[in-house]
Amino acid sequence: MSERVVVLTGAGISADSGLATFRDAGGLWEGRRPEEVATPEAFVSDPAMVHRFYNSRRLQLRDAEPNDAHRALVEWEKATPDFLLVTQNVDDLHERAGSGKLRHMHGELKRVKCEFCDHDRPEAGEISTETVCEKCGQGGGMRPAVVWFGEMPLHMEEIFWALDACTLFVSIGTSGNVYPAAGFVDAANRTGARTVELNLEPSTTASAFRECIHGRAAEIVPAFVERFL
């Protein structure tokens, strides 16, 4: 029987493409913690500030390219009929590498949606408090189509169904600090799946994995995929 694979990726896989993690080296952005920027409450109290934050992240994507870890996952997907890639990242590097069986549980940076009518659309440039929704015609309600702190991640039913059925769960470049993703390894363990962590250093949930391999994602992910295939 072929393996049923679920792969989870986090900021560590994008870091090897030159994308800064959610926090910069000082842990702050414009003197604020990211949790103070990426919330519905922040958008209500200071939407211009929130737009500056996400516009800068969208701009950063223009110079980033998929790395060998992204490309290795595409080859794994092609060779594995039952394969699901779940990412916590809001960038589009997996898509640009060629991944197709992909779910963005935290939304997508290059999409925006309207708070008033829920219309969403692609957006690679900047938006502001003046941006008008082309569907309902109202201004001031366009926001990044990402999941903020306090909001429900996307595709949860499908993801947990896949975890219940998988025979192999691999976590790549995640800290293990953010739930519900941090609990995916426990869900996979309960069904007897083999669980593997590929990370720069041990995550906070490393002890829950049956196997841990540590190093840069662009190096250890291709090596693991080649060994697996």
Stockholm file with secondary structure:
# STOCKHOLM 1.0

chainA/1-229         MSERVVVLTGAGISADSGLATFRDAGGLWEGRRPEEVATPEAFVSDPAMVHRFYNSRRLQLRDAEPNDAHRALVEWEKATPDFLLVTQNVDDLHERAGSGKLRHMHGELKRVKCEFCDHDRPEAGEISTETVCEKCGQGGGMRPAVVWFGEMPLHMEEIFWALDACTLFVSIGTSGNVYPAAGFVDAANRTGARTVELNLEPSTTASAFRECIHGRAAEIVPAFVERFL
#=GR chainA/1-229 SS CCCEEEEEECHHHHHTTTCCCSSCTTSCBTTBCHHHHSSHHHHHHCHHHHHHHHHHHHHHHTTCCCCHHHHHHHHHHHHCSEEEEEECCCSSHHHHHTCCSEEETTEEEEEEEETTTCCEEECCSCCCTTCBCTTTCCBSCEEEEECCTTSCCSSHHHHHHHHHHCSEEEEESCCSCSTTGGGHHHHHHHTTCEEEEEESSCCTTGGGSSEEEESCHHHHHHHHHHHHC
#=GC SS_cons         CCCEEEEEECHHHHHTTTCCCSSCTTSCBTTBCHHHHSSHHHHHHCHHHHHHHHHHHHHHHTTCCCCHHHHHHHHHHHHCSEEEEEECCCSSHHHHHTCCSEEETTEEEEEEEETTTCCEEECCSCCCTTCBCTTTCCBSCEEEEECCTTSCCSSHHHHHHHHHHCSEEEEESCCSCSTTGGGHHHHHHHTTCEEEEEESSCCTTGGGSSEEEESCHHHHHHHHHHHHC
//
